[in-house]
Amino acid sequence: IDEASNINHPIITFTPTYLHSAEDDGDNEIRLLGIDFKDRVSTLEVGRKYNYCVFAVDNKYMVNSTRYDGRLARRSEKNCLVHTVEWESSVVVMVTLKKDSGSEPVENVTVSWELLSPDGSEELLSGTSTTTKNGDIGPIKLIVSSSILDSKKIKLFGKIKLPFKVSFSKSSQSITHTFLCEDETIICPDDGMVFYLSHLNHRTLVHAVDATTLLLEGNVYSGKKDPETGLVHSTGCPLSNVQVCLMRKVTYGEDILQNCIETDSNGYYKLFALIGTYVYPKVQYSGHNFEPLNLKTKSRHDDRVFTYGSTGIYASPTNRKDGVLSQHDFFDTTTSKLSVEVAGGACNINLGKANVKITLENCDEDIYHQ
């Protein structure tokens, strides 16, 4: 019975677990079915009413239990049910890190969703869940009942698609996470990303990517050679316009360069590491060598040399809070010999012993002079 057009459609009648040929029962379709039968429900249109009738059939005669007089019958009375086809679908929501971070699952992401009317003006279903340790939610079963449609005075007919709006949020150690949609091509909107779901499509996957970045920072300083020990120490004088690159550790092959910046006038640099990656800073300036700085001794930091070369620094909100991503300072260990002669006149006459003061450009003399 088609409510939209008041057209009567043939009643589809099924009989279970029998294999003989179909019979005709007036205007109704009778199917004699095998045990492997599955109703092709995808051919039934949303919003229509279908009358299902079932009765038992036997190749041989059986006792007619409705008469109690020993008469035989080949089939029982019909048992019928009117069914209105409701729109239904299901969806699985998955949140992972970016491909650069190994696409690892992200748990404890709050996922809010709404199933909307065809024009997006009415909410039909909604819910909020948190991703598991596998980074997923679902499958979320979506069934739009007749009562929901009646309460909102909405009609659904045919093979219609419905908007499914979903939003993602997470905060870790006061850091608000950023999520990408559409195969990592756009930032998922705060008010929700819209996907379209088909009736009876139970294979829909909504995938979002956690693309949160964490600040990795430090300073680059000039060095000074100790005349007694021959070791080079940091002066604390900043070096500007020095290139610092963010390197990502990989299991196999060479480490991957992510991006580079130059230090400012204070020698300060800041890089943004993708959450879940192992990274380290690499300082580069033509003709110069740099060493990681131990803030206590102002000299080479052997532990960090090892860390940079082997494991890298894990970019996580906890490490950011604990200061693991801060104060990755370097100093220039490059030295060169400077010869100064003080003479006078055309004959280059030695004027005797002179005092020469050496300072660094843009550096406070109280910090460095020689």
Contacts in CASP RR format, 6 or more apart in sequence:
PFRMAT RR
TARGET T0000
AUTHOR 0000-0000-0000
METHOD contacts of the structure
MODEL  1
IDEASNINHPIITFTPTYLHSAEDDGDNEIRLLGIDFKDRVSTLEVGRKY
NYCVFAVDNKYMVNSTRYDGRLARRSEKNCLVHTVEWESSVVVMVTLKKD
SGSEPVENVTVSWELLSPDGSEELLSGTSTTTKNGDIGPIKLIVSSSILD
SKKIKLFGKIKLPFKVSFSKSSQSITHTFLCEDETIICPDDGMVFYLSHL
NHRTLVHAVDATTLLLEGNVYSGKKDPETGLVHSTGCPLSNVQVCLMRKV
TYGEDILQNCIETDSNGYYKLFALIGTYVYPKVQYSGHNFEPLNLKTKSR
HDDRVFTYGSTGIYASPTNRKDGVLSQHDFFDTTTSKLSVEVAGGACNIN
LGKANVKITLENCDEDIYHQ
1 8 0 8 1.000
1 9 0 8 1.000
1 48 0 8 1.000
1 49 0 8 1.000
1 51 0 8 1.000
1 82 0 8 1.000
2 8 0 8 1.000
2 9 0 8 1.000
2 48 0 8 1.000
2 49 0 8 1.000
3 47 0 8 1.000
3 48 0 8 1.000
3 49 0 8 1.000
4 47 0 8 1.000
4 155 0 8 1.000
4 157 0 8 1.000
9 48 0 8 1.000
9 50 0 8 1.000
10 27 0 8 1.000
10 28 0 8 1.000
10 29 0 8 1.000
11 27 0 8 1.000
11 28 0 8 1.000
11 29 0 8 1.000
11 50 0 8 1.000
11 51 0 8 1.000
11 53 0 8 1.000
12 28 0 8 1.000
12 29 0 8 1.000
12 31 0 8 1.000
12 50 0 8 1.000
12 51 0 8 1.000
12 52 0 8 1.000
13 25 0 8 1.000
13 28 0 8 1.000
13 29 0 8 1.000
13 30 0 8 1.000
13 31 0 8 1.000
13 52 0 8 1.000
13 53 0 8 1.000
13 54 0 8 1.000
13 55 0 8 1.000
13 78 0 8 1.000
14 31 0 8 1.000
14 33 0 8 1.000
14 37 0 8 1.000
14 39 0 8 1.000
14 52 0 8 1.000
14 53 0 8 1.000
14 54 0 8 1.000
15 30 0 8 1.000
15 31 0 8 1.000
15 32 0 8 1.000
15 33 0 8 1.000
15 54 0 8 1.000
15 55 0 8 1.000
15 56 0 8 1.000
15 57 0 8 1.000
15 75 0 8 1.000
16 33 0 8 1.000
16 34 0 8 1.000
16 37 0 8 1.000
16 54 0 8 1.000
16 56 0 8 1.000
17 33 0 8 1.000
17 34 0 8 1.000
17 35 0 8 1.000
18 32 0 8 1.000
18 33 0 8 1.000
18 34 0 8 1.000
18 57 0 8 1.000
18 58 0 8 1.000
18 59 0 8 1.000
19 32 0 8 1.000
19 34 0 8 1.000
20 32 0 8 1.000
20 57 0 8 1.000
20 59 0 8 1.000
21 32 0 8 1.000
22 29 0 8 1.000
22 30 0 8 1.000
22 31 0 8 1.000
22 32 0 8 1.000
23 30 0 8 1.000
23 32 0 8 1.000
24 30 0 8 1.000
28 53 0 8 1.000
31 37 0 8 1.000
32 57 0 8 1.000
41 85 0 8 1.000
41 200 0 8 1.000
42 200 0 8 1.000
44 50 0 8 1.000
44 85 0 8 1.000
45 85 0 8 1.000
45 157 0 8 1.000
45 158 0 8 1.000
45 159 0 8 1.000
46 85 0 8 1.000
46 86 0 8 1.000
46 87 0 8 1.000
46 156 0 8 1.000
46 157 0 8 1.000
46 158 0 8 1.000
46 159 0 8 1.000
46 160 0 8 1.000
46 199 0 8 1.000
47 84 0 8 1.000
47 85 0 8 1.000
47 86 0 8 1.000
47 87 0 8 1.000
47 155 0 8 1.000
47 156 0 8 1.000
47 157 0 8 1.000
47 158 0 8 1.000
48 84 0 8 1.000
48 85 0 8 1.000
48 157 0 8 1.000
49 82 0 8 1.000
49 83 0 8 1.000
49 84 0 8 1.000
49 85 0 8 1.000
50 82 0 8 1.000
50 83 0 8 1.000
50 84 0 8 1.000
50 85 0 8 1.000
51 80 0 8 1.000
51 81 0 8 1.000
51 82 0 8 1.000
51 83 0 8 1.000
52 80 0 8 1.000
52 81 0 8 1.000
52 82 0 8 1.000
52 83 0 8 1.000
53 78 0 8 1.000
53 79 0 8 1.000
53 80 0 8 1.000
53 81 0 8 1.000
54 78 0 8 1.000
54 79 0 8 1.000
54 80 0 8 1.000
55 75 0 8 1.000
55 76 0 8 1.000
55 77 0 8 1.000
55 78 0 8 1.000
55 79 0 8 1.000
56 62 0 8 1.000
56 75 0 8 1.000
56 76 0 8 1.000
57 74 0 8 1.000
57 75 0 8 1.000
57 76 0 8 1.000
58 74 0 8 1.000
58 75 0 8 1.000
61 72 0 8 1.000
61 73 0 8 1.000
61 74 0 8 1.000
62 72 0 8 1.000
62 73 0 8 1.000
62 74 0 8 1.000
63 70 0 8 1.000
63 71 0 8 1.000
63 72 0 8 1.000
63 73 0 8 1.000
64 70 0 8 1.000
64 71 0 8 1.000
64 72 0 8 1.000
64 73 0 8 1.000
65 76 0 8 1.000
66 77 0 8 1.000
84 146 0 8 1.000
86 143 0 8 1.000
86 144 0 8 1.000
86 145 0 8 1.000
86 146 0 8 1.000
87 142 0 8 1.000
87 143 0 8 1.000
87 144 0 8 1.000
87 156 0 8 1.000
87 160 0 8 1.000
87 162 0 8 1.000
87 199 0 8 1.000
88 141 0 8 1.000
88 142 0 8 1.000
88 143 0 8 1.000
88 144 0 8 1.000
88 199 0 8 1.000
88 200 0 8 1.000
89 142 0 8 1.000
89 162 0 8 1.000
89 197 0 8 1.000
89 198 0 8 1.000
89 199 0 8 1.000
89 200 0 8 1.000
89 201 0 8 1.000
89 202 0 8 1.000
89 204 0 8 1.000
90 138 0 8 1.000
90 139 0 8 1.000
90 140 0 8 1.000
90 141 0 8 1.000
90 142 0 8 1.000
90 202 0 8 1.000
90 204 0 8 1.000
91 138 0 8 1.000
91 139 0 8 1.000
91 140 0 8 1.000
91 142 0 8 1.000
91 164 0 8 1.000
91 195 0 8 1.000
91 197 0 8 1.000
91 204 0 8 1.000
91 205 0 8 1.000
91 206 0 8 1.000
92 136 0 8 1.000
92 137 0 8 1.000
92 138 0 8 1.000
92 139 0 8 1.000
92 140 0 8 1.000
92 204 0 8 1.000
92 205 0 8 1.000
92 206 0 8 1.000
93 111 0 8 1.000
93 113 0 8 1.000
93 129 0 8 1.000
93 131 0 8 1.000
93 136 0 8 1.000
93 137 0 8 1.000
93 138 0 8 1.000
93 140 0 8 1.000
93 166 0 8 1.000
93 206 0 8 1.000
93 207 0 8 1.000
93 208 0 8 1.000
94 105 0 8 1.000
94 135 0 8 1.000
94 136 0 8 1.000
94 137 0 8 1.000
94 205 0 8 1.000
94 206 0 8 1.000
94 207 0 8 1.000
94 208 0 8 1.000
95 105 0 8 1.000
95 106 0 8 1.000
95 109 0 8 1.000
95 111 0 8 1.000
95 131 0 8 1.000
95 135 0 8 1.000
95 136 0 8 1.000
95 168 0 8 1.000
95 179 0 8 1.000
95 207 0 8 1.000
95 208 0 8 1.000
95 209 0 8 1.000
95 210 0 8 1.000
96 103 0 8 1.000
96 104 0 8 1.000
96 105 0 8 1.000
96 106 0 8 1.000
96 135 0 8 1.000
96 207 0 8 1.000
96 209 0 8 1.000
96 210 0 8 1.000
97 103 0 8 1.000
97 104 0 8 1.000
97 105 0 8 1.000
97 106 0 8 1.000
97 209 0 8 1.000
97 210 0 8 1.000
97 274 0 8 1.000
97 275 0 8 1.000
97 276 0 8 1.000
98 180 0 8 1.000
98 184 0 8 1.000
98 209 0 8 1.000
98 210 0 8 1.000
98 211 0 8 1.000
98 274 0 8 1.000
99 184 0 8 1.000
100 248 0 8 1.000
100 274 0 8 1.000
100 277 0 8 1.000
101 274 0 8 1.000
101 275 0 8 1.000
101 276 0 8 1.000
101 277 0 8 1.000
104 276 0 8 1.000
105 131 0 8 1.000
105 133 0 8 1.000
105 134 0 8 1.000
105 135 0 8 1.000
105 136 0 8 1.000
106 131 0 8 1.000
106 135 0 8 1.000
106 170 0 8 1.000
106 210 0 8 1.000
107 130 0 8 1.000
107 131 0 8 1.000
107 132 0 8 1.000
107 133 0 8 1.000
107 134 0 8 1.000
107 135 0 8 1.000
108 130 0 8 1.000
108 131 0 8 1.000
108 170 0 8 1.000
109 130 0 8 1.000
109 131 0 8 1.000
109 135 0 8 1.000
109 168 0 8 1.000
109 169 0 8 1.000
109 170 0 8 1.000
109 177 0 8 1.000
109 179 0 8 1.000
109 208 0 8 1.000
109 210 0 8 1.000
110 128 0 8 1.000
110 129 0 8 1.000
110 130 0 8 1.000
110 168 0 8 1.000
110 169 0 8 1.000
110 170 0 8 1.000
111 128 0 8 1.000
111 129 0 8 1.000
111 130 0 8 1.000
111 131 0 8 1.000
111 137 0 8 1.000
111 166 0 8 1.000
111 167 0 8 1.000
111 168 0 8 1.000
112 126 0 8 1.000
112 127 0 8 1.000
112 128 0 8 1.000
112 166 0 8 1.000
112 167 0 8 1.000
112 169 0 8 1.000
112 192 0 8 1.000
113 126 0 8 1.000
113 127 0 8 1.000
113 128 0 8 1.000
113 140 0 8 1.000
113 164 0 8 1.000
113 165 0 8 1.000
113 166 0 8 1.000
113 167 0 8 1.000
114 123 0 8 1.000
114 124 0 8 1.000
114 125 0 8 1.000
114 126 0 8 1.000
114 127 0 8 1.000
114 164 0 8 1.000
114 165 0 8 1.000
114 166 0 8 1.000
115 123 0 8 1.000
115 124 0 8 1.000
115 125 0 8 1.000
115 126 0 8 1.000
115 142 0 8 1.000
115 144 0 8 1.000
115 162 0 8 1.000
115 163 0 8 1.000
115 164 0 8 1.000
115 197 0 8 1.000
116 122 0 8 1.000
116 123 0 8 1.000
116 124 0 8 1.000
116 162 0 8 1.000
116 163 0 8 1.000
116 164 0 8 1.000
116 165 0 8 1.000
117 123 0 8 1.000
117 124 0 8 1.000
117 152 0 8 1.000
117 154 0 8 1.000
117 162 0 8 1.000
117 163 0 8 1.000
118 156 0 8 1.000
118 160 0 8 1.000
118 161 0 8 1.000
118 162 0 8 1.000
118 163 0 8 1.000
120 163 0 8 1.000
122 152 0 8 1.000
122 154 0 8 1.000
124 144 0 8 1.000
124 148 0 8 1.000
124 149 0 8 1.000
124 152 0 8 1.000
124 154 0 8 1.000
124 162 0 8 1.000
125 142 0 8 1.000
125 144 0 8 1.000
125 148 0 8 1.000
129 137 0 8 1.000
129 138 0 8 1.000
129 140 0 8 1.000
130 137 0 8 1.000
131 137 0 8 1.000
139 202 0 8 1.000
142 164 0 8 1.000
142 197 0 8 1.000
144 156 0 8 1.000
144 162 0 8 1.000
149 155 0 8 1.000
149 156 0 8 1.000
158 199 0 8 1.000
159 198 0 8 1.000
159 199 0 8 1.000
160 199 0 8 1.000
161 196 0 8 1.000
161 197 0 8 1.000
161 198 0 8 1.000
161 199 0 8 1.000
162 196 0 8 1.000
162 197 0 8 1.000
163 194 0 8 1.000
163 195 0 8 1.000
163 196 0 8 1.000
164 194 0 8 1.000
164 195 0 8 1.000
164 196 0 8 1.000
164 197 0 8 1.000
164 206 0 8 1.000
165 192 0 8 1.000
165 193 0 8 1.000
165 194 0 8 1.000
165 195 0 8 1.000
166 192 0 8 1.000
166 193 0 8 1.000
166 195 0 8 1.000
166 206 0 8 1.000
166 208 0 8 1.000
167 188 0 8 1.000
167 189 0 8 1.000
167 190 0 8 1.000
167 191 0 8 1.000
167 192 0 8 1.000
167 193 0 8 1.000
168 177 0 8 1.000
168 179 0 8 1.000
168 188 0 8 1.000
168 208 0 8 1.000
169 176 0 8 1.000
169 177 0 8 1.000
170 176 0 8 1.000
170 177 0 8 1.000
170 210 0 8 1.000
171 177 0 8 1.000
172 317 0 8 1.000
172 318 0 8 1.000
173 317 0 8 1.000
173 318 0 8 1.000
173 320 0 8 1.000
173 321 0 8 1.000
174 321 0 8 1.000
175 212 0 8 1.000
175 214 0 8 1.000
175 317 0 8 1.000
175 320 0 8 1.000
176 212 0 8 1.000
177 210 0 8 1.000
177 212 0 8 1.000
177 275 0 8 1.000
178 187 0 8 1.000
178 210 0 8 1.000
178 211 0 8 1.000
178 212 0 8 1.000
178 213 0 8 1.000
179 187 0 8 1.000
179 188 0 8 1.000
179 208 0 8 1.000
179 209 0 8 1.000
179 210 0 8 1.000
179 211 0 8 1.000
180 186 0 8 1.000
180 187 0 8 1.000
180 188 0 8 1.000
180 208 0 8 1.000
180 209 0 8 1.000
180 211 0 8 1.000
181 187 0 8 1.000
181 188 0 8 1.000
181 193 0 8 1.000
181 207 0 8 1.000
181 208 0 8 1.000
181 209 0 8 1.000
182 193 0 8 1.000
183 207 0 8 1.000
184 209 0 8 1.000
184 211 0 8 1.000
187 211 0 8 1.000
188 208 0 8 1.000
193 208 0 8 1.000
195 204 0 8 1.000
195 206 0 8 1.000
197 204 0 8 1.000
198 204 0 8 1.000
210 275 0 8 1.000
211 274 0 8 1.000
211 275 0 8 1.000
212 274 0 8 1.000
212 275 0 8 1.000
213 272 0 8 1.000
213 273 0 8 1.000
213 274 0 8 1.000
213 275 0 8 1.000
214 272 0 8 1.000
214 273 0 8 1.000
214 275 0 8 1.000
214 315 0 8 1.000
214 316 0 8 1.000
214 317 0 8 1.000
214 319 0 8 1.000
214 320 0 8 1.000
214 325 0 8 1.000
215 270 0 8 1.000
215 271 0 8 1.000
215 272 0 8 1.000
215 273 0 8 1.000
215 320 0 8 1.000
215 325 0 8 1.000
215 326 0 8 1.000
216 246 0 8 1.000
216 270 0 8 1.000
216 271 0 8 1.000
216 272 0 8 1.000
216 273 0 8 1.000
216 279 0 8 1.000
216 281 0 8 1.000
216 313 0 8 1.000
216 315 0 8 1.000
216 325 0 8 1.000
216 326 0 8 1.000
216 328 0 8 1.000
217 268 0 8 1.000
217 269 0 8 1.000
217 270 0 8 1.000
217 271 0 8 1.000
217 325 0 8 1.000
217 326 0 8 1.000
217 327 0 8 1.000
217 328 0 8 1.000
218 268 0 8 1.000
218 269 0 8 1.000
218 270 0 8 1.000
218 281 0 8 1.000
218 326 0 8 1.000
218 327 0 8 1.000
218 328 0 8 1.000
218 329 0 8 1.000
218 330 0 8 1.000
219 238 0 8 1.000
219 263 0 8 1.000
219 266 0 8 1.000
219 267 0 8 1.000
219 268 0 8 1.000
219 269 0 8 1.000
219 327 0 8 1.000
219 329 0 8 1.000
219 330 0 8 1.000
220 238 0 8 1.000
220 239 0 8 1.000
220 242 0 8 1.000
220 244 0 8 1.000
220 263 0 8 1.000
220 267 0 8 1.000
220 269 0 8 1.000
220 283 0 8 1.000
220 290 0 8 1.000
220 329 0 8 1.000
220 330 0 8 1.000
220 331 0 8 1.000
220 332 0 8 1.000
221 234 0 8 1.000
221 235 0 8 1.000
221 236 0 8 1.000
221 237 0 8 1.000
221 238 0 8 1.000
221 239 0 8 1.000
221 267 0 8 1.000
221 293 0 8 1.000
221 329 0 8 1.000
221 330 0 8 1.000
221 331 0 8 1.000
221 332 0 8 1.000
222 234 0 8 1.000
222 235 0 8 1.000
222 236 0 8 1.000
222 237 0 8 1.000
222 238 0 8 1.000
222 239 0 8 1.000
222 331 0 8 1.000
222 332 0 8 1.000
222 360 0 8 1.000
222 363 0 8 1.000
222 368 0 8 1.000
223 232 0 8 1.000
223 233 0 8 1.000
223 234 0 8 1.000
223 235 0 8 1.000
223 236 0 8 1.000
223 237 0 8 1.000
223 331 0 8 1.000
223 332 0 8 1.000
223 333 0 8 1.000
224 232 0 8 1.000
224 233 0 8 1.000
224 234 0 8 1.000
224 235 0 8 1.000
224 368 0 8 1.000
224 370 0 8 1.000
225 231 0 8 1.000
225 232 0 8 1.000
225 233 0 8 1.000
225 335 0 8 1.000
226 232 0 8 1.000
226 233 0 8 1.000
231 299 0 8 1.000
232 291 0 8 1.000
232 299 0 8 1.000
232 331 0 8 1.000
232 333 0 8 1.000
232 335 0 8 1.000
233 297 0 8 1.000
233 298 0 8 1.000
233 299 0 8 1.000
233 331 0 8 1.000
234 293 0 8 1.000
234 298 0 8 1.000
234 299 0 8 1.000
234 329 0 8 1.000
234 331 0 8 1.000
235 331 0 8 1.000
235 360 0 8 1.000
235 363 0 8 1.000
235 367 0 8 1.000
235 368 0 8 1.000
236 298 0 8 1.000
236 331 0 8 1.000
236 367 0 8 1.000
236 368 0 8 1.000
237 360 0 8 1.000
237 362 0 8 1.000
237 363 0 8 1.000
237 364 0 8 1.000
237 367 0 8 1.000
237 368 0 8 1.000
238 263 0 8 1.000
238 265 0 8 1.000
238 266 0 8 1.000
238 267 0 8 1.000
238 268 0 8 1.000
238 362 0 8 1.000
238 363 0 8 1.000
239 263 0 8 1.000
239 267 0 8 1.000
239 285 0 8 1.000
239 332 0 8 1.000
240 262 0 8 1.000
240 263 0 8 1.000
240 264 0 8 1.000
240 265 0 8 1.000
240 266 0 8 1.000
240 267 0 8 1.000
240 362 0 8 1.000
241 262 0 8 1.000
241 263 0 8 1.000
242 262 0 8 1.000
242 263 0 8 1.000
242 267 0 8 1.000
242 269 0 8 1.000
242 283 0 8 1.000
242 284 0 8 1.000
242 285 0 8 1.000
242 290 0 8 1.000
243 260 0 8 1.000
243 261 0 8 1.000
243 262 0 8 1.000
243 283 0 8 1.000
243 284 0 8 1.000
243 285 0 8 1.000
244 260 0 8 1.000
244 261 0 8 1.000
244 262 0 8 1.000
244 263 0 8 1.000
244 269 0 8 1.000
244 271 0 8 1.000
244 281 0 8 1.000
244 282 0 8 1.000
244 283 0 8 1.000
244 284 0 8 1.000
245 257 0 8 1.000
245 258 0 8 1.000
245 259 0 8 1.000
245 260 0 8 1.000
245 281 0 8 1.000
245 282 0 8 1.000
245 284 0 8 1.000
246 257 0 8 1.000
246 258 0 8 1.000
246 259 0 8 1.000
246 260 0 8 1.000
246 271 0 8 1.000
246 272 0 8 1.000
246 273 0 8 1.000
246 279 0 8 1.000
246 280 0 8 1.000
246 281 0 8 1.000
246 282 0 8 1.000
247 255 0 8 1.000
247 256 0 8 1.000
247 257 0 8 1.000
247 258 0 8 1.000
247 279 0 8 1.000
247 280 0 8 1.000
247 281 0 8 1.000
247 282 0 8 1.000
248 255 0 8 1.000
248 256 0 8 1.000
248 257 0 8 1.000
248 258 0 8 1.000
248 274 0 8 1.000
248 277 0 8 1.000
248 278 0 8 1.000
248 279 0 8 1.000
249 255 0 8 1.000
249 277 0 8 1.000
249 278 0 8 1.000
249 279 0 8 1.000
249 280 0 8 1.000
249 311 0 8 1.000
249 312 0 8 1.000
250 256 0 8 1.000
257 282 0 8 1.000
258 271 0 8 1.000
258 273 0 8 1.000
258 274 0 8 1.000
258 279 0 8 1.000
259 271 0 8 1.000
259 272 0 8 1.000
260 284 0 8 1.000
261 269 0 8 1.000
261 270 0 8 1.000
261 271 0 8 1.000
262 269 0 8 1.000
263 269 0 8 1.000
265 362 0 8 1.000
269 281 0 8 1.000
271 279 0 8 1.000
271 281 0 8 1.000
273 279 0 8 1.000
273 313 0 8 1.000
273 315 0 8 1.000
273 325 0 8 1.000
274 315 0 8 1.000
275 315 0 8 1.000
275 316 0 8 1.000
275 317 0 8 1.000
276 314 0 8 1.000
276 315 0 8 1.000
276 316 0 8 1.000
277 314 0 8 1.000
277 315 0 8 1.000
278 311 0 8 1.000
278 312 0 8 1.000
278 313 0 8 1.000
278 314 0 8 1.000
278 315 0 8 1.000
279 312 0 8 1.000
279 313 0 8 1.000
279 315 0 8 1.000
280 307 0 8 1.000
280 308 0 8 1.000
280 309 0 8 1.000
280 312 0 8 1.000
280 313 0 8 1.000
280 328 0 8 1.000
281 308 0 8 1.000
281 328 0 8 1.000
281 330 0 8 1.000
282 308 0 8 1.000
283 290 0 8 1.000
283 330 0 8 1.000
285 332 0 8 1.000
287 334 0 8 1.000
288 332 0 8 1.000
288 334 0 8 1.000
289 332 0 8 1.000
289 333 0 8 1.000
289 334 0 8 1.000
290 330 0 8 1.000
290 331 0 8 1.000
290 332 0 8 1.000
290 333 0 8 1.000
291 300 0 8 1.000
291 301 0 8 1.000
291 305 0 8 1.000
291 330 0 8 1.000
291 331 0 8 1.000
291 333 0 8 1.000
292 300 0 8 1.000
292 301 0 8 1.000
292 304 0 8 1.000
292 305 0 8 1.000
292 308 0 8 1.000
292 328 0 8 1.000
292 329 0 8 1.000
292 330 0 8 1.000
293 299 0 8 1.000
293 300 0 8 1.000
293 301 0 8 1.000
293 329 0 8 1.000
293 330 0 8 1.000
293 331 0 8 1.000
294 300 0 8 1.000
294 301 0 8 1.000
294 304 0 8 1.000
295 327 0 8 1.000
295 329 0 8 1.000
298 331 0 8 1.000
304 328 0 8 1.000
307 313 0 8 1.000
313 319 0 8 1.000
313 324 0 8 1.000
313 325 0 8 1.000
313 328 0 8 1.000
314 324 0 8 1.000
315 325 0 8 1.000
319 325 0 8 1.000
338 358 0 8 1.000
340 356 0 8 1.000
342 351 0 8 1.000
342 352 0 8 1.000
342 354 0 8 1.000
342 356 0 8 1.000
343 349 0 8 1.000
343 350 0 8 1.000
343 351 0 8 1.000
344 351 0 8 1.000
357 369 0 8 1.000
357 370 0 8 1.000
358 369 0 8 1.000
358 370 0 8 1.000
359 365 0 8 1.000
359 368 0 8 1.000
359 369 0 8 1.000
359 370 0 8 1.000
360 368 0 8 1.000
END
